[in-house]
Amino acid sequence: MLDPKLLRGDPERVRKGIADRGGRSLEALEKALELDGRHRVLLAEVELLRAKRNEASKAIGAAKAAKDEPRAKLLLDEVAVLKAVMPAKEAELSALEAGLREVLLGIPNLPDPGVPVGKSEADNRVVRSDPEPPAPGFKPKDHAELGTALGAMDFDAGARLGGSRFTVLRGAGARLHRAIAQFMLDRHTRENGYTEVWVPYLVRPEVLEGTGQLPKFEEDLYKTVPSGQEGGGPLYLIPTSEVPLTNLVREQILDAAALPMKLTALTPCFRQEAGSYGKDVKGFIRQHQFEKVELVWVTRPEDSMRALEELVSHAAGVLGALGLPHRVVELCTGDMGFSACKTYDLEVWLPSERRWREVSSCSNCGDFQARRMGARLRRGPKGPTEFVHTLNGSGLAVGRVMVAVLENFQRADGSVAVPEPLRPYLGLSELRA
């Protein structure tokens, strides 16, 4: 959520930031400015009424002590008038506060000033890249054909069980998937200093609101219907473990000396892919259910940009260790996610398509999520509180890394060599039909 003080103090900066992101939230921004103006006027009026009521109440006691009954009665009448007026004013104030918050929840984060301005992925900037590998001496198969021939991927079974965009992994395919996930977790916890966390896969709506998935992206989420004795509101299946990991600090005041906090988790992720009709319907690239190793940082504000570079290096290090050709791309303003102020994508080479494919998105969200969650830090026992900064990134998407391994390590005879770091986990040096 944007800082309301920034909205009213520098609205032109906010307008420019929203315009650089494509301008889709400019109308909401103007609505927020209008509501904030009305809210401040009414708040001043309500505070004045409260002050008059408190002053009159004190004066009543003084008048009674002085046995000045006429003045006491006059003051009692004044308080009665104030008490009659105030409930409606306070109710109007509460409604304005709720309306302003609702509008602010739909406005994206502002891009960092250093982010390249652009409209789409065509305007993204390649930061560093491995060379495009030469074409192999045979026609490479895509991962779906390879996985099916090896008996590792069963797309028909997945469709029978869950419909389109579901897949069953069998035998060595399931083991390879597990090996990749375990390798990534071990690398991040043993070498990169992350604490592994096991989190709920179902979360309350306010948790998704905290990281920015609600209310903006509800159509992409899977929502449960409450039943039974416990009742309560609906729960949502997590679209990424960024959601529960980041919300571990919601409504907390953290000791600044204990930061940064570096967390990782392997979880299933559930997405309806509502806006992706016609994209990657076949294969294992875009699924309704997939697994991902997530990396989350909670930092002091002055450390977050440096932390982003380190986070990216951790995610990219996995690809380098596996020997997968990859590149790092800085997203332009028009291609960034809702909560991000700066984002790098990691892309891996797929020989069958002869193009780069995203396997990770690493973002600095600044204090945008922290404001929504109420996550703060304090520098010293008596210091004021301030909002933390939060970062997140895939470290990495397990299924997409598996796709890249199958395609980049395939051989002309249809077998697939297993990258050296995965062999201890898998117990195999190659996959064969």
Buried (B, 14 or more C-beta within 10 A) or exposed (E): BBBBEEBBEEBEEBBBBBBBBBEEBBEBBBBBBEBBEBBEEBBEBBEEBBEBBEEBBEBBEEBBEEEBEEBBEBBBEBBEEBEEBBEEBBEBBEEBBEBBBBBBBBBBBBBBEEBBEBEEEEBBEEEEBBEEEEEEEEEBBBBBBBBBBBBBBBBEBBBEEBEEBBBBBBEBBEBBBBBBBBBBBEBBBEEBEBEEBEBEBBBBBBBBBBBBBBEBBBEBBBEEEEEEEEEEEEBBBBBBBBBBBBBBBBEBBBEBEEBBBBBBBBBEBBBBBEEEEEEEEEBBBBBBBBBBBBBBBBBBBEBBBEBBEBBBEBBBBBBEBBEBBBBBBBBBBBBBBBBBBBBBBBBBBBBBEEEBBBBBBBBBBBBBBBBBBBBBBBEEEEEEEBBBBBBBBBBBBBBBBBBBBBBBBBEEEBBBBBBEBBBEBBEBEEBEE
